[in-house]
Each structure stands twice: as structure tokens, then as C-alpha cells.
């Protein structure tokens, strides 16, 4: 896929309707958020969102969860952003805080933007080019999860990775207050640079923001809403940004609710009941399988299903016992029954088994299955006999293994299933359930000595590197850090070299690049086996009866600020 020339994504298409074994699920026909004009008669009211747990830090330059990235669309802006529309155009990059798309020169290594004038942060301060420079320097200072794999392409980036506290990008991000210009100088052309500027990490925040993870403290933004309070134990509250004025509906449309609340603490069963009873308007968490039939029959018009480019997977720590042994990792790949896991998630209408790192429909995806009960590119089931033999051959038989999983019903059931299979093939396994608020950070930190865990990955944007490089390269692995997104700890210089070659090919031959990415996927699985890819999920959004104007982005999912509650 060409990013640099067209900024247009192709090949990742969500279904417009899902016909499920538990009923026909309604799916909205998404339209541009600002296309038909703002309908003021629907403005007002409070939108009530529920989640079993908070999503961790509120800092947009640190948080790496879908839960808050979805909210950041209404609260923060970058120089460019993904267009706030439904369908394929939601993968298009458009000007946001910049007046226009950048002028690209110097053989693809220099991007020149002009910052819009007169835009203010939610604290009333005017946005300046100094804020832009400070925002990108801060990315490195706060140990952004992708600073070393995305933004180190900026001149000065490698030095900032080495010594983040003293990060200066004055040659890489050149700003001029007189002309309101911002110039990015890259070390080498990067076909994904505009995509990376468009995600929440690229948000422009005030220059005086402390150079540390702000945690529970809201940081002023430029969006239609501002975070006004946050207590991870109870609730997150967003209210209209009184300084906001629409400069581009394509980038940041005016929202409808006066207030958006996300409440934490209810078990997911109670959340579903709350939406059904009109006490809540939407839930973040996966719908329990035993409630799907009910909501599809009683509340069919309130349910929306979308196929996602995402993975549920079980990363294994390649650096500590027992999974520092390749045969042990291969054994687990053979042992887990992915069809059983799909059933735990809600059945084949809500997920499909997967054997690869890249999801179907993604650039570079090749249908294959290295660990299977029969020689086939389609998953046919587990091979317990082979798994048990590999455990014995690895010398790890009888080892104690703790499976770390979130404590919500779906994640925990997956963790408990993995525990049972590990016991079946010769290990002494237990489950360690953790709150969603801390699990993702916990499993990343090497100090916690996590052997195997259950986690998920949802695209940042549809590029093969967003799975393979971000999650499985040396640059994504950082010892003793809550932001070590390479959870398995795999670091293979030879595989990294192939990834670098694939990225270079993207600039001139996307077809050849995709072919190489597919080969890298298969190489990682056959020669390293750091994960067990489990399944590719579908998303079920269950909204309250009073909710209208449901719109879905391929990039960031439901637009919370575009929902009507009045």
C-alpha cells in the first residue's frame, strides 16, 4: 500500500452486515460526521458509557489502549488526523491543526506544515509552533511505547532514544513562529510517517506539560471535549471544551452530548443489563456469550457488529523458563485448541481461529498454519500428542507456569482454558487474574517475570509493520519498562534486518514489500514461535435505546462524541 503518495488505505474493509447464528445484527450505514451539517436539535444531554475497569494513564502520549484512543478522537488533535467519517474514507489522512497536507521534499525526507492560527487549548492558551516541538520532544522523555520504533526516524530521534531526559529535536522538528511553519526532517523516507502523526501519540499538547507520565491528571487538548476529572477507581468525565470552534469538520467535528461519562467498576453482566434497562448508553467490554442471543432478539436495532483487523494472542516470554526453550513454545502452539477459544469468545460469528500474526485482509497476510493437527493452511485443530512430546524433549516437563489474564469474564475464561491445557501437556499451571487497569502494563514489564499471558492487539493503522515490527522487533523491547510493547521479548537481528528491507521496499514496490512481510510472519512463527495466535475478533457494540447517529470508523471504531442522547 502506498502511504506517502496517496495517504489512502486499501484492503481492510469492514462488513456492512453480519448474519449471526444468534440473529441478524443491525449495522449502521456510517456517514461523514459533518457531512449533512450539525443537527443542533440533538445537541445536549449526558452520554453514559460503562467499562469494567479504567484504561490506565490518561496521558495521550503514553496510553496505548483502544479504550482511551477511542476517547482521544474528541479531545486531542495532531497536525494531521484520520478523517472523521465512516467506511473506507476513515482511513484517509486529512489536515487537522495544520492548514493543509504537508509539502514533501528532499526525496521524501522533509515534511513542511503550516500551523493554523487562533486555535486554543482547553485551558485557554493559544496553540503555537513551540507546542509542536515540545510535544514531539516529550514523546521521548515520557518513554512513549513507540518512540524508538516510529518517531526515531526524525533527525535527532536516535539520540533521544538513548538519552530521553535531554531529548532535543531542534534539527528534526524545525519551527518558525514568524511563518507558523513546522518542518520535519527525517533520517530516511518513511512511507508511514503521516499515519504515525495521525494517531493519538501525535497529539499536540501545551509546551509546559511536565515531561513525565501525567497519570490521572488531565492534559489540556484542542478537541471538542476536554477531560475534566479522572479517578481510575470510579469514573472519567469529559465536558465540552469552551474554547473549541470547528476549523475542519473532517478532522474535528462538533460533538453532540454536553457531557460524556465513563463509569468503572460494574461487572460486564451488569453493564449489559444497564444498557438494556436504559441506565447506560454503551459498554466498552466484550459482550458475554450468554447474553448475545438475548440482545439480538430483544434489542436487535441497538446492536452493531464489525469485523476487526485485530489479534487475540498468548505471548510467551522467550527470555525466562520454561519458554526460553523453542520446543516448549512450539508445544503450546500445538496444544491450544483455537476452536475452543473461539467458543469461549462467543462462537464463530464473533471470532475466527488464526495461525498467523498478521490478520486476514491485512497487507502481507498469507494464509498458513504452522502448528496444526494436519498439514493444511486452514486451522484443523490441536495436536496434543506432538505437544506432549515437545514438552518432554524440551526438558521443561513439570515446570511451574503462571498465566496472566485480565479479570473480566472473557479474558479470564481464556486464561483458565490455557491453564488447563498447560496442565494437560505436563506443566503445573496457575492463573493470575489482574484488573484491566494494570494488566497490559504489568505483562510488558520484565521485572514482573511474566511467563505467558493473554492479550490483544488492535491496529494502529493498517500496515504490516504495525504488527510485526511494533510487537516483535528489538526496538519494541525495553527491560524493566511498563511500555515494552514486545511482550515476548523476542529480539532477532536477522529478522529485524528483513523488516528493515520490507520497509524500504514499501517506498517503491508495495507488492514486493507485502510479500516479504508475509514471509517474515511465517519465519517468526516457524523459527521462533514467540506467540500463540488465538483468534481474530469481531466487535459488538450494544447501545442504549435513546442513542442515535451511531457512526463507525475503521480506524478508531465508534465515534462517542457523535452519538445523540437527546
KOLLUMZA-307709 format. One line per field, with one value per residue (C-alpha): z, y negated, x negated; residue in one letter. Coordinates in nm, 3 decimals. Each point is the difference from the previous one (the first is absolute). Example, Ala and Ser with C-alpha at 12.3 -4.5 7.8 and 13.67 -1.06 7.14 Angstrom:
2
zz	(0.780, -0.066)
yy	(0.450, -0.344)
xx	(-1.230, -0.137)
residuo	(a, s)
***
This chain:
566
zz	(0.000, -0.084, 0.291, -0.106, -0.334, 0.056, 0.378, -0.099, 0.172, -0.189, 0.070, 0.348, -0.030, 0.277, -0.064, -0.049, 0.153, 0.210, -0.008, 0.316, 0.133, 0.284, -0.229, -0.250, 0.147, -0.115, -0.133, -0.062, -0.333, 0.105, -0.153, 0.040, 0.347, -0.139, -0.348, 0.048, 0.229, 0.374, 0.127, 0.300, 0.106, 0.116, 0.197, 0.377, 0.273, 0.162, -0.171, 0.247, -0.089, 0.214, 0.030, 0.253, 0.066, -0.092, -0.283, 0.192, -0.039, -0.159, -0.164, -0.381, -0.065, 0.215, -0.003, -0.255, 0.047, -0.232, 0.296, 0.018, -0.360, -0.082, 0.238, -0.115, -0.340, 0.162, 0.236, -0.182, -0.345, -0.196, -0.299, -0.206, 0.094, -0.139, -0.153, 0.231, -0.231, -0.036, -0.239, -0.210, 0.010, 0.376, -0.097, -0.186, 0.159, -0.007, 0.131, 0.362, 0.193, -0.324, -0.269, -0.273, -0.071, 0.018, -0.284, -0.034, -0.134, 0.028, -0.151, 0.258, 0.303, 0.068, 0.090, 0.023, 0.180, 0.083, 0.340, 0.012, 0.188, 0.283, 0.134, 0.378, 0.250, 0.245, 0.262, -0.225, -0.116, -0.371, -0.190, -0.136, -0.194, 0.327, 0.125, -0.304, 0.060, 0.372, -0.064, -0.213, 0.238, 0.285, -0.185, 0.069, 0.351, 0.120, -0.150, -0.261, -0.097, -0.364, 0.030, -0.092, -0.286, -0.161, 0.086, 0.008, -0.378, 0.086, -0.009, 0.359, 0.087, 0.057, 0.252, 0.175, 0.029, 0.162, 0.239, 0.012, 0.292, -0.211, -0.326, -0.249, -0.350, -0.111, -0.327, -0.051, 0.084, -0.118, 0.093, -0.099, 0.200, -0.259, -0.281, 0.226, -0.181, 0.130, -0.196, 0.073, -0.122, -0.017, -0.004, -0.284, -0.189, 0.197, -0.182, 0.328, 0.149, -0.058, 0.149, 0.310, 0.031, -0.016, 0.301, 0.355, 0.067, -0.252, 0.204, 0.053, 0.368, 0.191, 0.008, 0.378, 0.054, 0.243, -0.166, 0.187, -0.025, 0.137, 0.106, 0.138, -0.071, -0.316, -0.254, -0.194, -0.361, -0.300, -0.075, 0.034, 0.353, 0.294, 0.277, 0.317, 0.259, 0.021, 0.279, -0.125, 0.281, -0.091, -0.308, -0.282, -0.097, -0.325, -0.054, -0.291, -0.058, 0.033, -0.216, -0.290, -0.338, -0.306, -0.241, -0.200, 0.049, -0.185, 0.266, 0.317, -0.026, 0.267, 0.242, 0.119, 0.374, 0.248, 0.218, -0.054, 0.307, 0.016, 0.322, 0.129, 0.232, -0.113, -0.112, -0.371, 0.061, 0.196, -0.274, -0.259, 0.227, 0.053, -0.375, -0.043, 0.277, -0.134, 0.292, -0.223, -0.366, -0.100, 0.145, -0.091, 0.100, -0.211, 0.034, 0.187, -0.230, 0.213, -0.059, -0.378, -0.085, 0.233, -0.134, -0.365, 0.040, 0.248, -0.102, -0.361, -0.117, 0.280, -0.094, -0.257, -0.109, -0.184, -0.111, 0.140, -0.106, 0.341, 0.183, 0.328, 0.082, 0.276, 0.006, 0.164, 0.163, -0.207, 0.262, 0.309, 0.074, -0.121, -0.321, -0.063, -0.165, -0.360, 0.030, 0.302, -0.197, -0.296, 0.236, 0.118, -0.361, -0.079, 0.320, 0.015, -0.177, -0.172, -0.081, 0.373, 0.056, -0.267, 0.185, 0.323, -0.181, -0.125, -0.301, -0.365, -0.071, 0.243, -0.070, -0.233, 0.091, -0.123, -0.046, -0.113, 0.155, -0.280, -0.010, -0.315, -0.242, 0.130, -0.223, -0.010, 0.131, -0.132, 0.099, 0.175, 0.313, 0.135, 0.305, -0.095, 0.041, -0.375, -0.281, -0.111, -0.030, 0.177, 0.373, 0.060, 0.375, 0.260, 0.007, 0.367, -0.069, -0.172, 0.270, 0.281, -0.185, -0.047, 0.370, 0.096, -0.267, 0.126, 0.353, 0.142, 0.112, 0.345, -0.009, 0.186, -0.230, 0.090, -0.262, 0.038, -0.128, 0.057, 0.252, -0.223, -0.082, -0.358, 0.057, 0.318, -0.168, -0.270, 0.268, 0.189, -0.318, -0.072, 0.358, -0.050, -0.323, 0.150, 0.282, -0.255, -0.189, 0.307, 0.174, 0.344, -0.097, 0.192, -0.103, 0.123, -0.072, -0.003, -0.049, -0.352, 0.146, 0.066, -0.195, -0.328, 0.169, 0.236, -0.272, -0.182, 0.292, 0.017, 0.376, 0.043, -0.162, -0.188, -0.174, -0.212, -0.020, -0.185, -0.189, -0.313, -0.275, -0.206, -0.296, 0.040, -0.376, -0.269, -0.069, 0.055, 0.205, 0.252, 0.106, -0.086, 0.072, 0.288, 0.184, -0.090, -0.077, 0.219, -0.001, 0.176, 0.289, 0.305, 0.321, 0.326, -0.179, 0.011, -0.365, -0.149, -0.265, -0.120, 0.281, -0.108, 0.015, -0.338, -0.145, -0.320, -0.196, -0.312, 0.013, 0.072, -0.311, -0.211, 0.147, -0.095, -0.354, -0.016, 0.118, -0.266, -0.267, 0.105, -0.150, -0.349, -0.027, 0.240, -0.153, 0.059, 0.350, 0.088, -0.126, 0.221, 0.303, -0.050, -0.007, 0.320, 0.170, -0.089, 0.095, 0.345, 0.063, -0.125, 0.130, 0.317, 0.096, 0.255, -0.005, -0.031, -0.236, 0.133, -0.205, -0.189, 0.175, -0.118, 0.190, 0.144, 0.099, 0.215, 0.037, 0.202, -0.145, 0.012, -0.193, -0.359, -0.274, 0.054, -0.221, -0.032, -0.108, -0.140, 0.182, 0.347, 0.012, 0.134, 0.021, 0.356, -0.049, -0.300, 0.189, 0.069, 0.340, -0.048)
yy	(0.000, -0.344, -0.241, -0.273, -0.076, 0.050, 0.022, 0.244, 0.336, 0.301, 0.364, -0.023, -0.010, 0.045, 0.195, -0.208, 0.270, 0.307, 0.292, 0.196, 0.332, -0.192, -0.237, -0.279, -0.283, -0.353, -0.199, -0.370, -0.158, -0.246, -0.344, -0.289, -0.148, -0.348, 0.080, -0.077, -0.296, -0.018, 0.089, -0.227, 0.146, 0.308, -0.191, 0.030, 0.255, 0.236, 0.313, 0.283, 0.253, 0.302, 0.196, 0.265, -0.178, -0.313, 0.009, -0.118, -0.333, -0.283, -0.140, 0.012, 0.026, 0.313, 0.181, 0.281, 0.139, 0.005, -0.104, -0.347, -0.039, 0.009, -0.293, -0.194, -0.055, -0.265, -0.148, -0.032, -0.092, 0.044, -0.193, 0.258, 0.255, 0.282, -0.136, 0.010, 0.190, 0.354, 0.271, 0.009, -0.380, 0.028, 0.129, -0.325, -0.246, -0.363, -0.332, -0.069, -0.260, -0.056, -0.217, 0.257, 0.326, -0.045, -0.087, 0.302, -0.070, 0.122, 0.341, 0.065, -0.103, -0.349, -0.082, -0.366, -0.096, -0.332, -0.010, -0.148, -0.329, -0.078, 0.352, 0.027, 0.278, 0.082, -0.214, -0.307, -0.020, -0.050, 0.284, -0.098, 0.168, 0.020, 0.239, 0.220, 0.029, 0.061, 0.267, 0.209, -0.040, 0.106, 0.323, 0.121, -0.141, 0.186, 0.332, 0.014, 0.367, -0.068, -0.279, 0.239, 0.172, -0.282, -0.345, 0.075, -0.058, -0.370, -0.155, 0.009, 0.284, 0.267, -0.224, -0.062, 0.375, 0.036, -0.295, -0.097, -0.242, -0.239, 0.053, -0.285, 0.023, -0.351, 0.131, 0.256, -0.221, -0.352, -0.261, -0.363, -0.219, -0.279, 0.223, 0.248, 0.278, 0.344, 0.197, 0.366, 0.130, 0.378, 0.214, 0.204, 0.003, 0.162, 0.113, 0.010, -0.333, -0.181, 0.294, -0.021, -0.373, 0.074, 0.231, -0.141, 0.016, -0.284, -0.223, -0.356, -0.096, -0.308, -0.052, -0.036, 0.350, 0.183, 0.241, 0.300, 0.225, -0.217, 0.303, -0.105, -0.371, -0.121, -0.179, -0.289, 0.080, -0.176, 0.229, -0.059, 0.146, -0.017, 0.250, -0.173, 0.274, 0.352, 0.255, 0.346, 0.153, -0.169, -0.217, -0.213, -0.317, -0.199, -0.332, -0.241, -0.198, -0.357, -0.127, 0.236, -0.125, 0.225, -0.066, 0.320, 0.237, 0.267, -0.011, -0.105, -0.041, -0.153, 0.260, 0.056, 0.085, -0.276, 0.254, 0.348, 0.220, 0.337, 0.184, 0.284, 0.292, 0.189, 0.362, 0.037, 0.188, -0.297, -0.236, 0.185, -0.014, -0.373, -0.067, 0.227, -0.191, -0.342, -0.077, -0.017, -0.083, 0.229, 0.244, 0.030, 0.365, 0.310, 0.123, 0.333, 0.284, 0.090, -0.345, -0.014, 0.190, -0.222, -0.331, 0.111, 0.086, -0.259, -0.289, 0.078, -0.362, -0.097, 0.247, -0.061, 0.259, -0.070, 0.223, -0.122, 0.018, 0.110, 0.293, 0.173, 0.172, 0.164, -0.140, 0.221, -0.148, 0.128, -0.115, 0.195, 0.362, 0.199, -0.192, -0.097, 0.343, 0.002, 0.350, -0.107, -0.291, 0.225, 0.245, -0.265, -0.098, 0.360, 0.051, -0.285, 0.071, -0.325, 0.120, 0.039, -0.352, -0.136, 0.164, -0.168, -0.334, 0.054, 0.230, -0.014, -0.300, -0.206, 0.131, 0.222, 0.214, -0.133, 0.146, -0.314, -0.327, -0.212, 0.012, 0.095, -0.289, -0.174, -0.098, 0.294, 0.257, 0.353, 0.279, 0.263, 0.214, 0.122, 0.179, 0.219, 0.347, 0.054, -0.148, -0.284, -0.376, 0.003, 0.064, 0.357, 0.036, 0.070, 0.280, 0.093, 0.302, -0.212, -0.268, 0.247, 0.144, -0.348, -0.082, 0.313, -0.062, -0.357, 0.114, -0.232, 0.265, -0.079, -0.369, -0.247, -0.248, -0.296, -0.125, -0.372, -0.119, -0.285, 0.079, -0.073, 0.310, 0.049, -0.055, 0.203, 0.292, 0.000, -0.006, 0.286, 0.204, -0.052, 0.103, 0.326, 0.082, -0.077, 0.242, 0.257, -0.007, 0.023, -0.336, -0.109, -0.303, -0.264, -0.313, -0.349, -0.229, -0.374, -0.306, -0.137, -0.323, 0.155, 0.326, -0.142, -0.194, 0.288, 0.260, -0.236, -0.053, 0.256, -0.059, 0.186, 0.317, 0.080, 0.336, 0.003, -0.232, -0.076, -0.327, -0.165, -0.222, -0.234, -0.180, -0.344, -0.027, 0.271, 0.069, 0.331, -0.172, -0.102, 0.363, 0.150, -0.284, -0.162, 0.325, 0.221, -0.208, -0.087, -0.366, 0.093, 0.177, -0.201, 0.169, -0.113, -0.219, -0.008, -0.107, 0.299, 0.082, 0.303, 0.213, 0.321, -0.172, 0.144, -0.183, 0.152, -0.219, 0.212, -0.041, -0.372, -0.029, 0.158, -0.243, -0.292, 0.132, 0.030, -0.358, -0.125, 0.195, -0.172, -0.324, 0.144, 0.339, 0.062, 0.339, 0.127, -0.151, 0.177, 0.330, -0.042, -0.094, 0.321, 0.201, -0.173, 0.096, 0.366, -0.008, -0.138, 0.265, 0.296, -0.089, -0.195, 0.070, -0.288, -0.011, 0.222, -0.194, 0.086, -0.163, -0.311, -0.164, -0.183, -0.299, -0.020, -0.346, 0.004, -0.349, -0.130, -0.048, -0.379, -0.008, -0.124, -0.089, 0.305, -0.040, 0.235, -0.069, 0.276, -0.165, -0.085, 0.169, -0.169, -0.379, -0.060, -0.375, 0.042, 0.199, -0.166, 0.043, -0.269)
xx	(0.000, -0.125, 0.024, -0.239, 0.161, 0.370, 0.055, 0.277, 0.042, 0.127, 0.064, 0.152, 0.380, 0.252, 0.317, 0.314, 0.220, -0.056, 0.244, -0.060, 0.119, 0.161, 0.189, -0.046, -0.197, 0.068, -0.294, 0.009, -0.070, -0.266, -0.006, -0.244, 0.024, 0.043, 0.128, 0.368, -0.056, 0.019, 0.349, 0.031, 0.335, -0.192, -0.264, -0.008, 0.036, -0.249, -0.128, -0.056, -0.272, -0.092, -0.325, -0.094, -0.329, -0.190, -0.253, -0.305, -0.175, 0.198, -0.315, 0.055, -0.373, -0.027, 0.335, 0.013, 0.352, 0.298, 0.213, -0.151, -0.114, 0.370, 0.059, -0.306, 0.166, 0.221, -0.258, -0.335, -0.129, -0.319, -0.127, 0.186, 0.263, 0.207, 0.317, 0.302, 0.233, 0.128, -0.115, -0.316, -0.059, -0.060, -0.346, -0.079, -0.241, 0.120, -0.137, 0.091, -0.199, -0.190, 0.158, -0.066, -0.176, -0.378, -0.231, -0.231, -0.349, -0.359, 0.080, 0.270, -0.207, 0.142, 0.361, 0.104, 0.322, 0.164, 0.170, 0.350, 0.031, 0.238, 0.057, 0.004, -0.056, 0.277, -0.178, 0.030, -0.363, -0.063, -0.168, -0.342, -0.278, -0.195, 0.267, -0.056, -0.375, 0.047, 0.265, -0.233, -0.293, 0.227, 0.088, -0.352, -0.024, 0.310, -0.119, 0.274, 0.055, -0.088, -0.253, -0.280, 0.180, 0.201, -0.125, -0.372, 0.011, 0.002, -0.348, -0.123, 0.235, -0.268, -0.178, 0.332, 0.055, -0.343, 0.034, 0.369, -0.033, -0.210, 0.191, -0.028, 0.141, -0.091, -0.147, 0.274, 0.300, -0.082, 0.258, 0.035, 0.236, -0.008, 0.133, 0.182, -0.183, -0.099, -0.260, -0.074, -0.334, -0.026, -0.310, 0.149, 0.330, 0.281, 0.314, 0.195, -0.105, 0.332, 0.189, -0.217, 0.066, 0.374, 0.031, 0.042, -0.375, -0.029, 0.232, -0.117, 0.013, -0.124, -0.377, 0.007, 0.143, -0.233, -0.241, 0.139, 0.301, 0.282, 0.201, 0.338, -0.051, 0.180, -0.221, 0.158, 0.086, 0.153, 0.296, 0.373, -0.015, -0.238, -0.063, 0.113, -0.053, -0.136, 0.003, -0.104, 0.204, 0.326, 0.044, -0.138, 0.187, -0.023, 0.177, 0.018, -0.318, 0.127, -0.286, 0.073, 0.120, 0.024, -0.286, 0.055, 0.295, -0.197, -0.270, 0.187, 0.379, 0.217, 0.132, 0.356, 0.007, -0.076, -0.177, -0.146, -0.054, -0.174, 0.075, -0.218, 0.063, 0.308, -0.042, 0.072, 0.325, 0.130, -0.119, 0.206, 0.302, -0.054, 0.008, 0.303, 0.182, -0.094, -0.232, -0.311, -0.054, -0.292, -0.252, -0.364, -0.050, 0.071, 0.358, 0.016, 0.100, 0.301, 0.155, -0.042, 0.319, 0.200, -0.123, 0.026, 0.367, 0.125, -0.226, -0.097, 0.005, -0.239, -0.276, -0.275, -0.259, -0.327, -0.286, -0.332, -0.361, -0.117, -0.156, 0.061, -0.326, -0.202, -0.356, -0.263, -0.308, -0.292, -0.252, 0.108, 0.088, 0.176, 0.067, -0.360, 0.003, 0.128, 0.145, 0.204, 0.145, 0.074, 0.172, 0.244, 0.071, 0.092, 0.199, 0.251, 0.328, 0.090, 0.349, 0.062, -0.130, 0.234, 0.290, -0.107, 0.007, 0.354, -0.021, -0.103, 0.222, -0.208, -0.350, -0.202, -0.306, -0.332, -0.349, -0.183, -0.109, 0.148, 0.382, 0.193, 0.048, -0.309, -0.295, -0.242, 0.246, -0.058, 0.234, -0.212, -0.001, -0.333, 0.143, 0.292, 0.144, -0.040, -0.206, 0.226, 0.001, 0.338, 0.010, 0.123, -0.051, -0.270, -0.256, -0.031, -0.219, -0.261, 0.032, -0.066, -0.299, -0.149, 0.044, -0.194, -0.266, -0.044, -0.081, 0.263, 0.249, 0.138, -0.097, 0.222, 0.173, 0.224, 0.243, 0.074, 0.338, 0.242, 0.270, 0.300, 0.206, -0.121, -0.372, 0.004, 0.177, -0.270, -0.270, 0.160, 0.029, -0.372, -0.075, 0.188, -0.180, -0.341, 0.078, 0.110, -0.332, -0.223, -0.027, 0.122, 0.204, 0.191, 0.189, -0.081, 0.299, -0.066, 0.217, 0.016, -0.132, -0.343, -0.027, -0.127, -0.281, -0.078, -0.058, -0.236, -0.237, -0.282, -0.030, 0.330, -0.143, 0.320, -0.036, 0.316, 0.298, 0.319, 0.019, 0.133, -0.134, 0.215, -0.151, -0.150, 0.040, 0.004, -0.366, -0.177, -0.269, 0.265, 0.024, -0.337, -0.241, 0.187, 0.070, -0.297, -0.308, -0.296, 0.110, 0.326, -0.173, -0.110, -0.105, 0.162, 0.255, 0.379, -0.019, -0.180, 0.260, -0.201, 0.142, -0.174, -0.339, -0.103, -0.301, -0.141, -0.246, 0.052, 0.378, -0.040, -0.218, 0.275, 0.252, -0.225, -0.020, 0.379, 0.044, -0.241, 0.189, 0.325, -0.131, -0.033, 0.173, 0.286, 0.080, -0.353, 0.003, 0.324, -0.142, -0.306, 0.213, 0.196, -0.323, -0.116, 0.326, -0.050, -0.370, 0.079, 0.263, -0.204, -0.348, 0.087, 0.365, 0.011, 0.381, 0.297, 0.230, 0.346, 0.275, 0.107, 0.297, 0.306, 0.132, 0.351, 0.119, 0.315, 0.148, 0.293, 0.347, -0.023, -0.330, 0.005, -0.249, -0.224, -0.308, -0.295, -0.357, -0.218, -0.288, 0.130, 0.344, 0.314, -0.010, 0.121, 0.041, 0.230, 0.264, 0.332, 0.156, 0.261)
residuo	(x, x, x, x, x, x, x, x, x, x, x, x, x, x, x, x, x, x, x, x, x, x, x, x, x, x, x, x, x, x, x, x, x, x, x, x, x, x, x, x, x, x, x, x, x, x, x, x, x, x, x, x, x, x, x, x, x, x, x, x, x, x, x, x, x, x, x, x, x, x, x, x, x, x, x, x, x, x, x, x, x, x, x, x, x, x, x, x, x, x, x, x, x, x, x, x, x, x, x, x, x, x, x, x, x, x, x, x, x, x, x, x, x, x, x, x, x, x, x, x, x, x, x, x, x, x, x, x, x, x, x, x, x, x, x, x, x, x, x, x, x, x, x, x, x, x, x, x, x, x, x, x, x, x, x, x, x, x, x, x, x, x, x, x, x, x, x, x, x, x, x, x, x, x, x, x, x, x, x, x, x, x, x, x, x, x, x, x, x, x, x, x, x, x, x, x, x, x, x, x, x, x, x, x, x, x, x, x, x, x, x, x, x, x, x, x, x, x, x, x, x, x, x, x, x, x, x, x, x, x, x, x, x, x, x, x, x, x, x, x, x, x, x, x, x, x, x, x, x, x, x, x, x, x, x, x, x, x, x, x, x, x, x, x, x, x, x, x, x, x, x, x, x, x, x, x, x, x, x, x, x, x, x, x, x, x, x, x, x, x, x, x, x, x, x, x, x, x, x, x, x, x, x, x, x, x, x, x, x, x, x, x, x, x, x, x, x, x, x, x, x, x, x, x, x, x, x, x, x, x, x, x, x, x, x, x, x, x, x, x, x, x, x, x, x, x, x, x, x, x, x, x, x, x, x, x, x, x, x, x, x, x, x, x, x, x, x, x, x, x, x, x, x, x, x, x, x, x, x, x, x, x, x, x, x, x, x, x, x, x, x, x, x, x, x, x, x, x, x, x, x, x, x, x, x, x, x, x, x, x, x, x, x, x, x, x, x, x, x, x, x, x, x, x, x, x, x, x, x, x, x, x, x, x, x, x, x, x, x, x, x, x, x, x, x, x, x, x, x, x, x, x, x, x, x, x, x, x, x, x, x, x, x, x, x, x, x, x, x, x, x, x, x, x, x, x, x, x, x, x, x, x, x, x, x, x, x, x, x, x, x, x, x, x, x, x, x, x, x, x, x, x, x, x, x, x, x, x, x, x, x, x, x, x, x, x, x, x, x, x, x, x, x, x, x, x, x, x, x, x, x, x, x, x, x, x, x, x, x, x, x, x, x, x, x, x, x, x, x, x, x, x, x, x, x, x, x, x, x, x, x, x, x, x, x, x)
***
